[in-house]
Amino acid sequence: MNTSKTHVISCRVDDEMMATLDRIAEAHERSRAWIVHKLLTEAAREELGLIEDIEEGIADADAGRVISHEELTARLEALFPDRADSKAA
């Protein structure tokens, strides 16, 4: 038995988006609602991951865990020497 609480939300989409969702649903042999839930879940996880990465970066900067642009460039050139050579040419 699924005891998790669910909520219904609504969203307005244009005809093109509706057709896209229907095409995806048909290809997966799933309902439009299932597809919207799947896509929303994936997008929300990705967006939350981005927010968490940004927050981590801000915390690092606030704590002084940063390097200069020059140091970053040097590290990248050491990792990718072929790219640095083609840039100089």
C-alpha positions, 0 to 999 in steps of 0.5 A: 500500500502506498501511504505517501501523500500526493498532491495535484498541481496544474500547469498551462501548456501550449498546443505544441507542449501538449503534443510533445507530452502526448508523443512521449507518453505514446512512445513509452506506453504510459499516461500523460500524467505519468510522463509529466511526473517523471519529467518534473521529478527529473527536472526538479532533481537536476535544478536542486542539484544545481542550487546545492552546487551553487550554495557549496561554491558560495560557502567555499568562497565565504570560507576563503577556499578559492584560487585565482584566475591565473592559478585555475588557468595554469591548472587547466593548461597542465591538465590539457596541454594540447588545448593550451598549445592550440590556443597559443597558435 
